[in-house]
Amino acid sequence: MSINRVVIAGGGIGGLATAIGLAQKGIASLVLEKASTLGEIGAGIQLGPNAFHAFDYLGVGDQARAMAVYIDNLRLMDALSGAEVTRIPLDEAFRARFNNPYAVVHRGELHGVLLKACIAHPLVELRTNAAVAGYAQGGNGVEAVLQDGERVAGSLLIGADGLWSKVRAQMLGDGAPRVSGHTTYRSVIAREDMPEDLRWNDATLWAGPKCHIVHYPLSGGQSFNLVVTYHNDAAAPVAGLPVSHAEVAQGFEHVHPRARQIIERGQDWKLWVLCDRDPVMDWVDGRVALLGDAAHPQLQYFAQGACMALEDAVALAHCLDGAADKAAALVAYNDLRVLRAARIQLQSRAIGEHIYHPAGAHAALRNKVMSSRSAEQWYDQVAWLYGSTGIAGAVSTETLQLH
C-alpha cells in the first residue's frame, strides 16, 4: 500500500497550497479533484498580511502580490445612520507593523496563481474527475477510495475537500455542518455601476440590525465585489443559487438609503446559506489529516477562510520537512494549528452577533467603543491574527478574547 507521495483530496486553494508547500520541501504529491476542471467558484476574497506571509513561504509571494488589489482602509459604516464609525488605515504604518500588506483578490485569480505553480513543479501531479469518497489504511500507507471504487495509494492522505468533506465524514462522523441562519448574496458589478460617492478603495462594511453589506474593488479597481448578508434564520444549506433582486432587497428595507443603493446596483445575484462547525481537537487519524474547511469551517466574518487554509499548508509542510515518522508529523501539525483555528471559528461567530448585526443600545455601544480606537490600538487588536505564518500559530492566553 505504501507509495512515496502524499495524496491530497481537493484541488481548491487549500489543496493546491498544500501541494506547493510539500513540493518546496522535496515531497511529491497527487491532487485529486472531483470536478472535471480545476477552478474556484465565487468572486472576491480578502487577504490579510498572514496570507502574504504564507505566500512567501510557499514561493509564490511575487505572483500573489502582482494580482492583488491594495486597498487603503478597512472601513466600518453604520447601516442605519449612514455615518462612518471607524476605519483602520492599511498604509505604510500598517505594512511596517505586520511586514506585509492587506489586499483583496478575485478568488479565481488566486487559485490560478497556485494552479500555475503546481503545474510548473515536477513533484506535483494533478488529476480531475477523481472524487474521494473515503480511505483505507494499512502498513506504511493509506489509500484514497474514489467514488467509482478505484483506490489511490500514498504515504499520507490530506483531506482538503471542503465543508462537506468525505474524508472528515469517515474520520469524525460528526454529521452535517451547522447552519448559521445567515444568508449571503453575492454580486460583482462594473466600476461605472457603483455609486460614484462610494467608489472607495476600501474594504467597507455597513453594519445594521440582522444584516450587513460589504463592498470592495476587484481586478485593478475595474469592478466591485458586493456581499450582503441577512440573518433570516435560513434552515437549510444552499450554495450558489441564482436569486432575484427583489429577494435580495427584502432584508434591507430598514437600512439607510445610501447603503441600500449599493444593493440596487447589484446584478446576477447568487445566494449562499452560511455554515460552519464547532471546533474539534483532532484532525488526524493515523496517516490521514484534515486541512482548511474540512478541518475548521468558519463563518466569513473574519475574512480568514482562505488565509487559514494557506496557513495550514505552511504548517503541514513545515512539520513534514525531513520527518522520519510521518504519522507523528501529522500529530505535530494538528497540535500546531487546532487552537488557532478554533479561535477563528468561535470569534467569527461572535463578530456576527456583537459587531455586524446588533441593534439599539448594543449597536450604539459598538459604535462608541470602535470609534474611540486609534490606528495603533487597532493594530494591537489584530496583531495575534496578522502576525502569524501558520507555523507560529499558538494561542496566547494573554490575548485570547472570545467576545
C-alpha positions as CSV (number, residue, x, y, z in Angstrom):
1,M,0.0,0.0,0.0
2,S,2.9,2.4,0.7
3,I,4.0,4.8,-2.0
4,N,6.3,7.7,-1.6
5,R,3.8,10.6,-2.3
6,V,1.2,12.4,-0.4
7,V,-2.4,12.2,-1.8
8,I,-4.4,15.4,-1.4
9,A,-8.2,15.2,-1.7
10,G,-9.4,18.5,-3.1
11,G,-8.0,20.9,-5.7
12,G,-9.1,24.2,-4.2
13,I,-7.0,26.9,-2.6
14,G,-6.0,24.7,0.4
15,G,-5.3,21.6,-1.6
16,L,-3.1,23.4,-4.2
17,A,-1.3,25.4,-1.5
18,T,-0.5,22.1,0.3
19,A,0.9,20.6,-2.9
20,I,3.1,23.6,-3.4
21,G,4.3,23.6,0.2
22,L,5.2,19.9,0.1
23,A,7.0,20.4,-3.2
24,Q,9.1,23.2,-1.6
25,K,10.3,20.5,0.8
26,G,11.0,17.9,-1.8
27,I,7.8,15.9,-1.2
28,A,5.8,14.6,-4.1
29,S,2.0,14.8,-4.1
30,L,-1.0,13.8,-6.1
31,V,-4.0,16.2,-6.0
32,L,-7.4,14.5,-6.6
33,E,-10.2,16.9,-7.6
34,K,-13.7,15.7,-8.1
35,A,-14.7,18.3,-10.7
36,S,-13.9,18.0,-14.3
37,T,-11.7,21.1,-14.3
38,L,-9.6,22.8,-11.7
39,G,-11.1,26.2,-10.7
40,E,-12.8,28.2,-8.0
41,I,-16.4,29.3,-7.7
42,G,-17.0,32.7,-6.2
43,A,-15.8,36.3,-6.5
44,G,-13.6,38.3,-4.2
45,I,-11.8,37.4,-1.0
46,Q,-9.7,39.4,1.4
47,L,-6.1,38.6,2.3
48,G,-4.5,39.8,5.5
49,P,-0.8,40.0,6.0
50,N,-0.8,36.4,7.3
51,A,-1.8,35.2,3.8
52,F,1.2,37.0,2.3
53,H,3.5,35.5,4.9
54,A,2.2,32.1,3.7
55,F,2.6,33.1,0.0
56,D,6.3,33.9,0.6
57,Y,6.8,30.6,2.4
58,L,5.2,28.8,-0.4
59,G,7.4,30.5,-3.0
60,V,4.5,32.4,-4.8
61,G,4.8,35.8,-3.0
62,D,5.7,37.8,-6.1
63,Q,2.9,36.3,-8.2
64,A,0.3,36.8,-5.4
65,R,1.4,40.5,-5.0
66,A,1.1,41.1,-8.7
67,M,-2.5,40.1,-9.0
68,A,-3.7,41.7,-5.7
69,V,-5.6,45.0,-5.3
70,Y,-4.2,47.0,-2.4
71,I,-6.9,48.9,-0.5
72,D,-6.4,52.0,1.7
73,N,-8.6,51.2,4.7
74,L,-10.9,48.7,6.5
75,R,-13.9,51.0,6.9
76,L,-16.9,50.4,9.2
77,M,-20.2,52.3,8.5
78,D,-23.4,52.4,10.5
79,A,-26.0,51.0,8.1
80,L,-28.9,52.8,9.8
81,S,-27.5,56.3,10.1
82,G,-25.2,56.1,7.1
83,A,-22.3,57.5,9.2
84,E,-18.8,56.3,9.4
85,V,-17.9,54.5,12.7
86,T,-14.2,53.9,12.3
87,R,-11.6,53.0,9.8
88,I,-8.3,51.0,10.1
89,P,-5.7,52.5,7.7
90,L,-3.7,50.0,5.7
91,D,-0.9,52.4,4.9
92,E,2.9,52.2,5.4
93,A,2.5,52.1,9.2
94,F,0.3,49.0,8.9
95,R,2.7,47.3,6.5
96,A,5.6,48.1,8.7
97,R,3.8,46.7,11.8
98,F,3.0,43.4,10.0
99,N,5.7,43.2,7.3
100,N,3.1,42.7,4.6
101,P,0.1,44.4,3.0
102,Y,-3.7,43.8,3.2
103,A,-5.3,43.2,-0.2
104,V,-8.3,41.9,-2.0
105,V,-8.3,39.5,-4.9
106,H,-10.6,37.6,-7.2
107,R,-10.8,34.0,-5.9
108,G,-10.3,32.6,-9.3
109,E,-7.1,34.7,-9.8
110,L,-5.7,33.5,-6.6
111,H,-6.5,29.9,-7.5
112,G,-4.8,30.5,-10.8
113,V,-1.6,31.6,-9.2
114,L,-1.5,28.4,-7.1
115,L,-2.5,26.2,-10.0
116,K,0.2,27.6,-12.3
117,A,2.8,26.9,-9.6
118,C,1.5,23.3,-9.2
119,I,1.6,22.7,-13.0
120,A,5.2,24.0,-13.2
121,H,6.5,21.8,-10.4
122,P,7.6,18.3,-11.3
123,L,6.7,17.0,-7.8
124,V,3.0,17.9,-8.2
125,E,0.6,15.7,-10.1
126,L,-3.0,16.9,-10.7
127,R,-5.9,14.7,-11.5
128,T,-9.6,15.7,-12.2
129,N,-12.8,13.7,-12.2
130,A,-11.5,11.9,-9.1
131,A,-14.0,12.3,-6.2
132,V,-12.6,10.9,-2.9
133,A,-15.3,9.0,-1.0
134,G,-13.2,7.6,1.9
135,Y,-10.0,6.0,2.8
136,A,-8.3,2.8,4.0
137,Q,-5.1,2.4,6.0
138,G,-2.6,-0.3,6.5
139,G,1.1,-0.9,6.9
140,N,3.1,2.2,6.0
141,G,0.5,3.8,3.8
142,V,-3.0,4.8,3.0
143,E,-5.4,4.5,0.1
144,A,-7.9,7.2,-1.0
145,V,-11.0,5.3,-2.1
146,L,-12.7,7.1,-5.0
147,Q,-16.4,7.3,-5.7
148,D,-16.0,4.7,-8.5
149,G,-14.2,2.3,-6.3
150,E,-10.7,2.9,-7.5
151,R,-8.0,3.0,-4.8
152,V,-5.2,5.6,-5.0
153,A,-2.2,4.8,-2.7
154,G,0.1,7.2,-0.9
155,S,2.2,7.6,2.2
156,L,-0.4,10.1,3.6
157,L,-3.8,11.4,2.8
158,I,-4.7,15.1,3.3
159,G,-8.4,15.8,3.3
160,A,-8.7,19.3,1.8
161,D,-12.1,18.6,0.4
162,G,-14.1,21.4,1.9
163,L,-17.1,21.9,4.1
164,W,-18.8,18.6,3.0
165,S,-15.6,16.7,3.3
166,K,-15.9,12.9,2.8
167,V,-12.6,12.4,4.5
168,R,-13.9,14.2,7.6
169,A,-17.1,12.2,7.5
170,Q,-15.2,9.0,7.8
171,M,-12.7,10.3,10.3
172,L,-15.0,12.1,12.7
173,G,-18.6,11.0,11.7
174,D,-19.9,14.3,13.1
175,G,-22.7,14.7,10.6
176,A,-23.7,17.7,8.5
177,P,-22.3,21.2,9.1
178,R,-24.1,23.7,11.4
179,V,-26.5,26.0,9.5
180,S,-26.0,29.6,10.8
181,G,-29.3,31.0,9.7
182,H,-27.4,33.8,7.9
183,T,-27.9,34.1,4.1
184,T,-25.3,35.8,1.9
185,Y,-26.0,37.2,-1.5
186,R,-23.1,37.9,-3.9
187,S,-22.7,40.1,-7.0
188,V,-19.9,41.7,-9.0
189,I,-20.6,44.9,-10.8
190,A,-18.5,47.2,-13.1
191,R,-16.9,50.3,-11.6
192,E,-19.2,52.6,-13.5
193,D,-22.2,50.9,-12.0
194,M,-21.1,51.6,-8.4
195,P,-22.4,54.8,-6.9
196,E,-19.8,57.4,-7.6
197,D,-19.5,58.6,-4.0
198,L,-18.9,55.1,-2.8
199,R,-16.1,54.0,-5.1
200,W,-13.8,53.9,-2.2
201,N,-10.5,52.0,-2.4
202,D,-11.5,50.3,0.9
203,A,-13.0,47.1,2.2
204,T,-16.2,48.7,3.5
205,L,-18.7,47.1,5.8
206,W,-22.1,48.6,6.6
207,A,-23.4,47.1,9.9
208,G,-27.1,47.0,10.7
209,P,-29.7,45.1,12.7
210,K,-29.6,41.5,11.5
211,C,-27.8,42.5,8.3
212,H,-24.7,43.9,6.8
213,I,-23.3,45.0,3.4
214,V,-19.7,44.6,2.2
215,H,-18.0,46.0,-0.9
216,Y,-14.5,46.4,-2.2
217,P,-12.8,46.8,-5.6
218,L,-11.5,43.9,-7.7
219,S,-9.4,43.5,-10.8
220,G,-7.4,46.6,-10.5
221,G,-10.4,48.7,-9.5
222,Q,-12.4,47.9,-12.6
223,S,-15.2,46.1,-10.8
224,F,-16.6,45.9,-7.3
225,N,-17.4,42.9,-5.2
226,L,-20.7,43.1,-3.4
227,V,-21.6,40.8,-0.5
228,V,-24.7,41.4,1.5
229,T,-25.8,39.2,4.4
230,Y,-29.2,38.9,6.1
231,H,-29.8,37.0,9.4
232,N,-33.1,35.5,8.2
233,D,-32.9,32.2,10.1
234,A,-32.5,30.1,7.0
235,A,-32.8,26.5,8.0
236,A,-31.1,24.6,5.2
237,P,-27.7,24.9,3.4
238,V,-27.7,26.4,-0.1
239,A,-24.7,27.2,-2.3
240,G,-24.6,29.4,-5.4
241,L,-28.4,29.5,-6.1
242,P,-29.4,32.4,-8.5
243,V,-31.9,34.7,-6.9
244,S,-34.0,37.7,-7.9
245,H,-33.1,41.3,-7.0
246,A,-36.4,41.5,-5.1
247,E,-35.4,38.6,-2.8
248,V,-32.1,40.2,-2.0
249,A,-33.6,43.6,-1.3
250,Q,-36.3,42.4,1.2
251,G,-33.8,42.0,4.1
252,F,-32.5,45.6,3.8
253,E,-35.6,47.8,3.7
254,H,-34.7,49.3,7.1
255,V,-31.1,50.4,6.2
256,H,-30.1,54.0,5.2
257,P,-30.7,54.9,1.5
258,R,-27.0,55.5,1.0
259,A,-26.3,51.9,1.9
260,R,-29.4,50.5,0.2
261,Q,-28.4,52.0,-3.2
262,I,-25.5,49.5,-3.3
263,I,-28.0,46.7,-3.4
264,E,-29.9,48.4,-6.1
265,R,-26.8,48.3,-8.3
266,G,-26.3,44.5,-7.9
267,Q,-26.7,42.2,-10.8
268,D,-27.0,38.4,-11.2
269,W,-27.2,37.8,-7.5
270,K,-26.4,34.3,-6.1
271,L,-27.3,33.0,-2.7
272,W,-25.4,31.1,0.0
273,V,-26.7,30.0,3.4
274,L,-23.6,30.2,5.6
275,C,-22.5,27.1,7.5
276,D,-19.7,26.3,9.9
277,R,-18.9,23.6,12.5
278,D,-18.0,23.5,16.2
279,P,-14.2,23.3,16.8
280,V,-12.7,19.9,17.4
281,M,-9.4,18.9,18.8
282,D,-8.4,16.1,16.5
283,W,-7.9,16.4,12.7
284,V,-5.7,13.3,12.4
285,D,-6.4,9.6,12.1
286,G,-3.1,7.7,11.6
287,R,-1.8,8.7,8.2
288,V,-4.8,10.9,7.4
289,A,-5.2,14.6,8.3
290,L,-7.8,17.4,7.6
291,L,-6.9,20.8,6.2
292,G,-8.8,24.1,5.5
293,D,-12.6,24.0,5.6
294,A,-12.5,20.2,6.0
295,A,-10.8,20.8,9.4
296,H,-12.2,24.1,10.6
297,P,-15.0,25.6,8.5
298,Q,-15.9,29.1,9.7
299,L,-18.3,31.9,9.1
300,Q,-16.9,34.6,6.7
301,Y,-16.9,37.4,9.3
302,F,-13.1,37.3,9.9
303,A,-12.4,37.1,6.2
304,Q,-9.9,34.4,7.0
305,G,-11.2,31.2,5.3
306,A,-8.5,31.2,2.5
307,C,-5.9,32.6,4.9
308,M,-6.4,29.8,7.3
309,A,-6.1,27.2,4.6
310,L,-2.8,28.8,3.4
311,E,-1.5,28.8,7.0
312,D,-2.5,25.1,7.3
313,A,-0.5,24.3,4.2
314,V,2.6,26.1,5.5
315,A,2.3,24.3,8.9
316,L,1.9,20.9,7.3
317,A,4.9,21.4,5.0
318,H,6.9,22.6,8.0
319,C,6.0,19.6,10.1
320,L,6.7,17.0,7.3
321,D,10.0,18.5,6.3
322,G,12.6,15.8,6.9
323,A,10.2,13.9,9.2
324,A,11.1,10.2,9.6
325,D,7.8,9.4,11.3
326,K,5.1,10.9,9.1
327,A,2.2,9.9,11.3
328,A,3.9,11.8,14.2
329,A,4.4,14.8,11.9
330,L,0.7,14.9,11.3
331,V,0.1,15.0,15.1
332,A,2.5,17.9,15.3
333,Y,0.7,19.7,12.6
334,N,-2.6,19.1,14.4
335,D,-1.2,20.4,17.7
336,L,0.3,23.5,16.0
337,R,-3.0,24.5,14.3
338,V,-6.0,23.4,16.2
339,L,-6.4,26.1,18.8
340,R,-5.6,29.0,16.4
341,A,-8.3,27.6,14.1
342,A,-10.7,27.2,17.0
343,R,-10.2,30.8,17.9
344,I,-11.0,31.9,14.4
345,Q,-14.2,29.7,14.3
346,L,-15.5,31.0,17.6
347,Q,-14.7,34.6,17.2
348,S,-16.2,34.6,13.7
349,R,-19.5,33.7,15.2
350,A,-19.1,36.3,17.9
351,I,-18.3,39.0,15.4
352,G,-21.6,38.3,13.6
353,E,-23.5,38.8,16.8
354,H,-21.6,41.6,18.5
355,I,-20.2,43.7,15.6
356,Y,-22.0,43.1,12.4
357,H,-25.7,42.5,13.4
358,P,-26.6,44.2,16.7
359,A,-29.3,46.8,17.2
360,G,-30.3,49.5,19.7
361,A,-28.0,50.0,22.7
362,H,-25.8,47.1,21.6
363,A,-25.1,48.8,18.3
364,A,-24.6,52.2,20.0
365,L,-22.1,50.7,22.4
366,R,-20.3,49.1,19.4
367,N,-20.0,52.4,17.7
368,K,-18.8,54.2,20.8
369,V,-16.1,51.6,21.6
370,M,-14.9,51.1,18.0
371,S,-14.8,54.8,17.1
372,S,-12.6,55.5,20.1
373,R,-9.6,53.4,19.0
374,S,-6.6,54.9,17.3
375,A,-4.9,53.2,14.4
376,E,-2.1,51.8,16.7
377,Q,-4.8,50.4,19.1
378,W,-6.4,48.7,16.1
379,Y,-3.1,47.2,15.1
380,D,-2.6,45.9,18.6
381,Q,-6.1,44.3,18.4
382,V,-5.3,42.3,15.3
383,A,-1.6,41.5,15.9
384,W,-2.4,38.0,17.1
385,L,-4.1,37.3,13.7
386,Y,-2.0,39.1,11.1
387,G,1.5,38.3,12.6
388,S,1.3,34.5,12.0
389,T,2.8,32.5,9.2
390,G,0.9,29.4,10.3
391,I,3.9,27.9,11.9
392,A,3.9,30.3,14.9
393,G,0.2,29.8,15.4
394,A,0.0,29.1,19.1
395,V,-2.7,30.9,21.1
396,S,-1.5,33.2,23.9
397,T,-3.7,33.3,27.0
398,E,-2.9,37.0,27.4
399,T,-4.6,37.8,24.0
400,L,-7.4,35.2,24.0
401,Q,-10.6,37.1,23.7
402,L,-13.7,35.2,22.5
403,H,-16.1,38.1,22.6
